[in-house]
Amino acid sequence: MQLNLKNPLVFFDLETTGINIVKDRIVEISYVKVFPNGKEEVKTRRINPEMPIPAESTAIHGITNEDVKDCPTFKEIAKSLATQIEGCDLAGFNSNRFDIPVLAEEFLRAGVDIDLNRRKFVDVQTIFHKMEQRTLAAAYKFYCDKSLENAHSAEADTFATYEVLKAQLDRYPDLQNDVNHLAQFSSYGNNVDFAGRMVYNDKGEEVINFGKYKGRLVADVLKSDPGYYSWIMNGDFSLNTKKMLTEIKLRDFNMK
């Protein structure tokens, strides 16, 4: 089934130095950009993460420090990458909880202003888990009746994710061939920031989603505990979390 698209949809996958969205870095990014007319563009880039790649990570994706030593850094490709995905919606496998937050961190770290919050995110893993409860390799076998060769290669995983989504649309009549529907269906939660430290309540208000203030309005916490903002800004939190908290703080200050 060809996807019904209003905007280009970029299926992408990252290989990284690890699984910490705050500290780890991208070593490879691969994407398939699917246009509304069905045209596809494929690109894969190796990236120098400017930090050692742990042996346990290399054991998974096969990328070594030697492989990326002469590759560009993310900062060097950030502007061109931002241009390539500008105006596109994004899709991946477990992308809402990992790939999107990591990509957002890299853009912020590189000083490139790209508003990912305006994009639609389709997480094929979430659709799969809601429907069948499996991994990407099992999803590929289940939906496409193919074995996933070169698993944990960014390009192989990206193409598999793209094929799985098309097969999901063929299999489930209730799953609408519409990115707005797919993004809503595959959303992991109503997050304010990509890491989910803050979420929207049913009134559209920002609420703390962890720690001693969990369930309290962000605005109320910032008023009652002035040191909370500094604690977040100086703590081991993602740049995106800090950015969104700052926007709330400045918004409420300007409303006074």
Contacts in CASP RR format, 6 or more apart in sequence:
PFRMAT RR
TARGET T0000
AUTHOR 0000-0000-0000
METHOD contacts of the structure
MODEL  1
MQLNLKNPLVFFDLETTGINIVKDRIVEISYVKVFPNGKEEVKTRRINPE
MPIPAESTAIHGITNEDVKDCPTFKEIAKSLATQIEGCDLAGFNSNRFDI
PVLAEEFLRAGVDIDLNRRKFVDVQTIFHKMEQRTLAAAYKFYCDKSLEN
AHSAEADTFATYEVLKAQLDRYPDLQNDVNHLAQFSSYGNNVDFAGRMVY
NDKGEEVINFGKYKGRLVADVLKSDPGYYSWIMNGDFSLNTKKMLTEIKL
RDFNMK
1 166 0 8 1.000
1 167 0 8 1.000
1 169 0 8 1.000
1 170 0 8 1.000
1 177 0 8 1.000
2 38 0 8 1.000
2 166 0 8 1.000
3 9 0 8 1.000
3 34 0 8 1.000
3 38 0 8 1.000
3 165 0 8 1.000
3 166 0 8 1.000
3 169 0 8 1.000
3 177 0 8 1.000
3 179 0 8 1.000
4 177 0 8 1.000
4 178 0 8 1.000
4 179 0 8 1.000
5 34 0 8 1.000
5 35 0 8 1.000
5 36 0 8 1.000
5 38 0 8 1.000
5 89 0 8 1.000
5 179 0 8 1.000
6 36 0 8 1.000
6 179 0 8 1.000
7 36 0 8 1.000
7 87 0 8 1.000
7 88 0 8 1.000
7 89 0 8 1.000
7 120 0 8 1.000
7 179 0 8 1.000
8 33 0 8 1.000
8 34 0 8 1.000
8 35 0 8 1.000
8 36 0 8 1.000
8 87 0 8 1.000
8 88 0 8 1.000
8 89 0 8 1.000
9 33 0 8 1.000
9 34 0 8 1.000
9 88 0 8 1.000
9 89 0 8 1.000
9 90 0 8 1.000
9 91 0 8 1.000
9 122 0 8 1.000
9 179 0 8 1.000
10 31 0 8 1.000
10 32 0 8 1.000
10 33 0 8 1.000
10 34 0 8 1.000
10 85 0 8 1.000
10 88 0 8 1.000
10 89 0 8 1.000
10 90 0 8 1.000
10 91 0 8 1.000
11 31 0 8 1.000
11 32 0 8 1.000
11 33 0 8 1.000
11 34 0 8 1.000
11 91 0 8 1.000
11 92 0 8 1.000
11 158 0 8 1.000
11 159 0 8 1.000
11 161 0 8 1.000
11 162 0 8 1.000
11 165 0 8 1.000
12 29 0 8 1.000
12 30 0 8 1.000
12 31 0 8 1.000
12 32 0 8 1.000
12 90 0 8 1.000
12 91 0 8 1.000
12 92 0 8 1.000
12 95 0 8 1.000
12 99 0 8 1.000
12 103 0 8 1.000
12 158 0 8 1.000
13 29 0 8 1.000
13 30 0 8 1.000
13 31 0 8 1.000
13 92 0 8 1.000
13 93 0 8 1.000
13 99 0 8 1.000
13 154 0 8 1.000
13 155 0 8 1.000
13 157 0 8 1.000
13 158 0 8 1.000
13 161 0 8 1.000
14 26 0 8 1.000
14 28 0 8 1.000
14 29 0 8 1.000
14 98 0 8 1.000
14 99 0 8 1.000
14 102 0 8 1.000
14 103 0 8 1.000
14 154 0 8 1.000
15 26 0 8 1.000
15 27 0 8 1.000
15 28 0 8 1.000
15 29 0 8 1.000
15 61 0 8 1.000
15 63 0 8 1.000
15 152 0 8 1.000
15 153 0 8 1.000
15 154 0 8 1.000
16 24 0 8 1.000
16 25 0 8 1.000
16 26 0 8 1.000
16 27 0 8 1.000
16 49 0 8 1.000
16 57 0 8 1.000
16 102 0 8 1.000
17 24 0 8 1.000
17 25 0 8 1.000
17 27 0 8 1.000
17 49 0 8 1.000
17 51 0 8 1.000
17 52 0 8 1.000
17 53 0 8 1.000
17 54 0 8 1.000
17 57 0 8 1.000
18 24 0 8 1.000
18 54 0 8 1.000
18 57 0 8 1.000
19 98 0 8 1.000
21 98 0 8 1.000
21 101 0 8 1.000
21 102 0 8 1.000
21 105 0 8 1.000
21 194 0 8 1.000
21 195 0 8 1.000
21 238 0 8 1.000
22 105 0 8 1.000
22 236 0 8 1.000
22 237 0 8 1.000
22 238 0 8 1.000
22 239 0 8 1.000
24 49 0 8 1.000
24 102 0 8 1.000
25 47 0 8 1.000
25 49 0 8 1.000
25 50 0 8 1.000
25 51 0 8 1.000
25 74 0 8 1.000
25 106 0 8 1.000
26 47 0 8 1.000
26 49 0 8 1.000
26 74 0 8 1.000
26 102 0 8 1.000
26 103 0 8 1.000
26 106 0 8 1.000
27 46 0 8 1.000
27 47 0 8 1.000
27 49 0 8 1.000
27 53 0 8 1.000
27 57 0 8 1.000
27 61 0 8 1.000
27 63 0 8 1.000
27 68 0 8 1.000
28 44 0 8 1.000
28 45 0 8 1.000
28 46 0 8 1.000
28 47 0 8 1.000
28 61 0 8 1.000
28 63 0 8 1.000
28 154 0 8 1.000
29 44 0 8 1.000
29 45 0 8 1.000
29 47 0 8 1.000
29 81 0 8 1.000
29 103 0 8 1.000
29 154 0 8 1.000
30 42 0 8 1.000
30 43 0 8 1.000
30 44 0 8 1.000
30 45 0 8 1.000
30 154 0 8 1.000
30 155 0 8 1.000
30 157 0 8 1.000
30 158 0 8 1.000
31 42 0 8 1.000
31 43 0 8 1.000
31 44 0 8 1.000
31 84 0 8 1.000
31 85 0 8 1.000
31 158 0 8 1.000
32 40 0 8 1.000
32 41 0 8 1.000
32 42 0 8 1.000
32 158 0 8 1.000
32 159 0 8 1.000
32 162 0 8 1.000
33 40 0 8 1.000
33 41 0 8 1.000
33 42 0 8 1.000
33 43 0 8 1.000
33 84 0 8 1.000
33 85 0 8 1.000
33 88 0 8 1.000
34 40 0 8 1.000
34 162 0 8 1.000
35 41 0 8 1.000
42 155 0 8 1.000
43 84 0 8 1.000
44 154 0 8 1.000
44 155 0 8 1.000
45 71 0 8 1.000
45 72 0 8 1.000
45 77 0 8 1.000
45 81 0 8 1.000
46 63 0 8 1.000
46 67 0 8 1.000
46 68 0 8 1.000
46 71 0 8 1.000
47 68 0 8 1.000
47 71 0 8 1.000
47 72 0 8 1.000
47 73 0 8 1.000
47 74 0 8 1.000
47 77 0 8 1.000
48 68 0 8 1.000
48 69 0 8 1.000
48 70 0 8 1.000
48 71 0 8 1.000
48 72 0 8 1.000
48 73 0 8 1.000
49 68 0 8 1.000
49 73 0 8 1.000
49 74 0 8 1.000
50 73 0 8 1.000
52 65 0 8 1.000
53 63 0 8 1.000
53 64 0 8 1.000
53 65 0 8 1.000
53 68 0 8 1.000
57 63 0 8 1.000
58 64 0 8 1.000
60 152 0 8 1.000
61 152 0 8 1.000
61 153 0 8 1.000
61 154 0 8 1.000
62 152 0 8 1.000
74 106 0 8 1.000
74 109 0 8 1.000
74 110 0 8 1.000
75 109 0 8 1.000
75 110 0 8 1.000
75 111 0 8 1.000
78 106 0 8 1.000
78 107 0 8 1.000
78 110 0 8 1.000
78 111 0 8 1.000
78 112 0 8 1.000
79 112 0 8 1.000
82 107 0 8 1.000
82 112 0 8 1.000
82 114 0 8 1.000
85 114 0 8 1.000
86 114 0 8 1.000
87 119 0 8 1.000
88 119 0 8 1.000
89 119 0 8 1.000
89 120 0 8 1.000
89 121 0 8 1.000
89 122 0 8 1.000
89 179 0 8 1.000
89 183 0 8 1.000
90 100 0 8 1.000
90 116 0 8 1.000
90 119 0 8 1.000
90 120 0 8 1.000
90 121 0 8 1.000
90 122 0 8 1.000
91 121 0 8 1.000
91 122 0 8 1.000
91 123 0 8 1.000
91 124 0 8 1.000
91 161 0 8 1.000
91 162 0 8 1.000
91 165 0 8 1.000
91 182 0 8 1.000
92 99 0 8 1.000
92 122 0 8 1.000
92 123 0 8 1.000
92 124 0 8 1.000
92 125 0 8 1.000
92 158 0 8 1.000
92 161 0 8 1.000
93 123 0 8 1.000
93 124 0 8 1.000
93 125 0 8 1.000
93 136 0 8 1.000
93 139 0 8 1.000
93 157 0 8 1.000
93 160 0 8 1.000
93 161 0 8 1.000
93 164 0 8 1.000
94 123 0 8 1.000
94 125 0 8 1.000
95 121 0 8 1.000
95 123 0 8 1.000
95 124 0 8 1.000
95 125 0 8 1.000
96 121 0 8 1.000
96 123 0 8 1.000
96 126 0 8 1.000
96 186 0 8 1.000
96 187 0 8 1.000
96 188 0 8 1.000
96 189 0 8 1.000
96 194 0 8 1.000
97 123 0 8 1.000
97 188 0 8 1.000
100 116 0 8 1.000
100 121 0 8 1.000
100 194 0 8 1.000
101 194 0 8 1.000
101 195 0 8 1.000
101 238 0 8 1.000
101 240 0 8 1.000
103 116 0 8 1.000
104 116 0 8 1.000
104 194 0 8 1.000
104 238 0 8 1.000
104 239 0 8 1.000
104 240 0 8 1.000
105 238 0 8 1.000
105 239 0 8 1.000
105 240 0 8 1.000
107 113 0 8 1.000
107 114 0 8 1.000
107 116 0 8 1.000
108 239 0 8 1.000
108 240 0 8 1.000
108 243 0 8 1.000
109 239 0 8 1.000
116 194 0 8 1.000
120 179 0 8 1.000
120 180 0 8 1.000
120 182 0 8 1.000
120 183 0 8 1.000
121 183 0 8 1.000
121 186 0 8 1.000
121 187 0 8 1.000
122 165 0 8 1.000
122 179 0 8 1.000
122 182 0 8 1.000
122 183 0 8 1.000
122 186 0 8 1.000
123 186 0 8 1.000
123 187 0 8 1.000
123 188 0 8 1.000
124 139 0 8 1.000
124 161 0 8 1.000
124 164 0 8 1.000
124 165 0 8 1.000
124 168 0 8 1.000
124 186 0 8 1.000
125 136 0 8 1.000
125 139 0 8 1.000
125 186 0 8 1.000
126 185 0 8 1.000
126 186 0 8 1.000
126 187 0 8 1.000
126 188 0 8 1.000
127 165 0 8 1.000
127 168 0 8 1.000
127 175 0 8 1.000
127 182 0 8 1.000
127 185 0 8 1.000
127 186 0 8 1.000
128 134 0 8 1.000
128 139 0 8 1.000
128 164 0 8 1.000
128 168 0 8 1.000
130 185 0 8 1.000
131 168 0 8 1.000
131 172 0 8 1.000
132 139 0 8 1.000
132 142 0 8 1.000
134 142 0 8 1.000
136 148 0 8 1.000
136 151 0 8 1.000
136 157 0 8 1.000
136 160 0 8 1.000
136 161 0 8 1.000
136 164 0 8 1.000
137 147 0 8 1.000
137 148 0 8 1.000
137 151 0 8 1.000
139 160 0 8 1.000
139 164 0 8 1.000
140 146 0 8 1.000
140 147 0 8 1.000
140 148 0 8 1.000
140 160 0 8 1.000
140 163 0 8 1.000
140 164 0 8 1.000
141 147 0 8 1.000
141 148 0 8 1.000
143 163 0 8 1.000
143 164 0 8 1.000
143 167 0 8 1.000
143 168 0 8 1.000
143 171 0 8 1.000
144 160 0 8 1.000
144 163 0 8 1.000
144 164 0 8 1.000
144 167 0 8 1.000
146 163 0 8 1.000
148 156 0 8 1.000
148 157 0 8 1.000
148 160 0 8 1.000
149 156 0 8 1.000
150 156 0 8 1.000
151 157 0 8 1.000
165 182 0 8 1.000
168 175 0 8 1.000
169 175 0 8 1.000
169 177 0 8 1.000
175 181 0 8 1.000
175 182 0 8 1.000
175 185 0 8 1.000
176 182 0 8 1.000
189 196 0 8 1.000
189 199 0 8 1.000
190 199 0 8 1.000
190 200 0 8 1.000
191 198 0 8 1.000
191 199 0 8 1.000
191 200 0 8 1.000
192 198 0 8 1.000
192 199 0 8 1.000
192 200 0 8 1.000
192 206 0 8 1.000
192 218 0 8 1.000
192 244 0 8 1.000
192 248 0 8 1.000
193 238 0 8 1.000
193 240 0 8 1.000
193 241 0 8 1.000
193 243 0 8 1.000
193 244 0 8 1.000
193 245 0 8 1.000
194 238 0 8 1.000
194 240 0 8 1.000
194 241 0 8 1.000
195 237 0 8 1.000
195 238 0 8 1.000
195 240 0 8 1.000
195 241 0 8 1.000
196 209 0 8 1.000
196 241 0 8 1.000
197 208 0 8 1.000
197 209 0 8 1.000
197 210 0 8 1.000
197 237 0 8 1.000
197 238 0 8 1.000
197 241 0 8 1.000
198 206 0 8 1.000
198 207 0 8 1.000
198 208 0 8 1.000
198 209 0 8 1.000
198 218 0 8 1.000
198 241 0 8 1.000
198 244 0 8 1.000
198 245 0 8 1.000
198 248 0 8 1.000
199 206 0 8 1.000
199 207 0 8 1.000
199 209 0 8 1.000
200 206 0 8 1.000
200 207 0 8 1.000
201 207 0 8 1.000
205 217 0 8 1.000
205 219 0 8 1.000
206 217 0 8 1.000
206 218 0 8 1.000
206 219 0 8 1.000
206 248 0 8 1.000
207 215 0 8 1.000
207 216 0 8 1.000
207 217 0 8 1.000
207 218 0 8 1.000
208 214 0 8 1.000
208 215 0 8 1.000
208 216 0 8 1.000
208 217 0 8 1.000
208 218 0 8 1.000
208 221 0 8 1.000
209 215 0 8 1.000
213 221 0 8 1.000
213 225 0 8 1.000
213 228 0 8 1.000
218 245 0 8 1.000
218 248 0 8 1.000
219 248 0 8 1.000
219 252 0 8 1.000
221 228 0 8 1.000
222 228 0 8 1.000
222 229 0 8 1.000
222 248 0 8 1.000
222 249 0 8 1.000
222 252 0 8 1.000
229 245 0 8 1.000
229 249 0 8 1.000
232 241 0 8 1.000
232 242 0 8 1.000
232 245 0 8 1.000
233 242 0 8 1.000
233 245 0 8 1.000
233 246 0 8 1.000
END
